[in-house]
Amino acid sequence: MYAVMMRVRVDDLQKAVEQLERELIPVIKSAPGFRTGIWLSPDMATGEGLSFVVFDDESQAQQAADMARSSNRPGETPLDVQTVEVIAIA
């Protein structure tokens, strides 16, 4: 399994959450190889948030990472997107 790890600066939490729930999560859940996704609340001091979306294989995760890098979602700015191997999920 592989995960897309994304760090973002959240500029408008309400807009970011609305976009996430209304548009992003349904698209990601229908992506080939999707396993699970976790979106963390941003740090109040820095405004930075993290998300992890897990896929069956590296190519599926890489495709999702490429989409994330080119995204333009209201309320947030992508800072870093990486594809990493998942060692374990409990």
Sequence and secondary structure as in RCSB ss.txt:
>XXXX:A:sequence
MYAVMMRVRVDDLQKAVEQLERELIPVIKSAPGFRTGIWLSPDMATGEGLSFVVFDDESQAQQAADMARSSNRPG
ETPLDVQTVEVIAIA
>XXXX:A:secstr
 EEEEEEEEES HHHHHHHIIIIIHHHHHTSTTEEEEEE    TTT EEEEEEEESSHHHHHHHHHHHHT   TT
EEEEEEEEEE     
